[in-house]
């Protein structure tokens, strides 16, 4: 990231964060909470989102990608690879603890965000769209 032009690096960071949060929020809809409400640290268990909530989440997660697409273009790999990482982590959580916890959501967010940034840098460097 340090080798990227500052404008592109800023756009990548500004796009990766909400995209990863959108992906991490999906885990609460796909898996049950791994503990009971009494065992939860903050005594909060997420409920199912409405269709309107899912649509707003998608808009908030995908809207910041537009400036990045407009400025430098966005290879589809930057969305596919984090999706694959998300799916692999989903399978791991389902198999190991049969649900999610807050720590799982946090780890999922960070790993998906990192995979987005790394895939952007690798594919753009590989395609020689700018000199690094």
N, C-alpha and C positions, 0 to 999 in steps of 0.2 A: 504494500500500500504506500510505503514511503516513496517509491519510485514513480507513482502515478502523478499526473498533473493535479494540482491542488483542487481544481474545480471538479474533476472527475472523482477524485477520492472523496470529496465532500458529498457528492451526489450518491456514490455507492453507499456510504455510511447512512445517509438520510433515507435511502430506499431499503437497505437491508434490515434496519431495526423494526419498522412497522410490519414488513413482510414476515419476519421471523416471529413477531408477536402474534400475528394473525394465524400463522401455522401452529404455534404453541397453544393458542386458545382452542384450536380444534380438538386437542386431545381430551379436553374436559367434556366434549360432546360425544366422543367415540368410546371412551372407557369409563367404567364406574370409579368412584373414589375408592382407593385401596384400603382405607380404614373406616371405622364407624365414626359417626359424628362426635361421639364422646372422646374418641382417641385423637381426633384432629387437633392440631396445635391451636388454631384460631377459631375452632368450632364452626367453620364455614364450609359447606359443601356446595359446589356449583350446581345450578339447575340447568335444564335444557334451554337453549336459546330459541327464541321465536324465529320465524322466517325473516321478519324485519331486522332482528338482531344479527342474524347471519349475513344478510345483505349489507348492513352497515359495517360489519366487521370486514367483509370482503372489500368494500369501498375504501375503508381506512387503511387496509393492508396493501392494496394494489395501487391506489392513487399516487403515492410517492414514487412509484416506478416510472410514471410518465415523464418527469423531467430527465431522468437517466436515459430512457428510451429516446427522447427527443434530442438530447445533447450528443450522445455517443452511440446510441443503439444498444440493445440488450440481447445478448445471445440467449436462445431458449434454454441452454444448459444451465444458466443462472437460476432458472426456476425448476428445471427437472431434477438437478442434483440435490438441492435442498428437499425436494419432494421425496426423493429416494431415501435420503437420510431420515426424514420424518417417518416414513413408512417402516424403516428398519428399527428405529427407536420405539415406535408404536408396538411392533411385534415383540420387541424385547420386554417392554413393560407389561404387555398382555401375558406373555409367557412366564415372567419371573414373579410379578406381584399381582397379576390379574386386575390391574387398575392403574391409577396414577396418584401421585402425591404432589404437593407443592414443589418439592425438590425436583421431581421428574419434569414438571412444567418449566422450571427454571433452567435445568440442564438441556431440555429440548430446545428452548428458545436460543440459548447460547450456541449450541452445536449447529442448529439450522442457520443462524446468522453467520457463523464462521464459514459454513459450507457455501453460502451465497457469496460472501466476499471472496473466498478462495477461488470459487469457480469463475467469478467475474475476472479476477486478475489472471488466472491461468488461461482462460479462453481468449481474452483480449490480447494477452502477451503472445499467445500462440498464433493468433491471426494477424499479428503485426499491425494493428490498427493505430498504434501510437508507439513511439520509441521509448523504451524503458531504460 
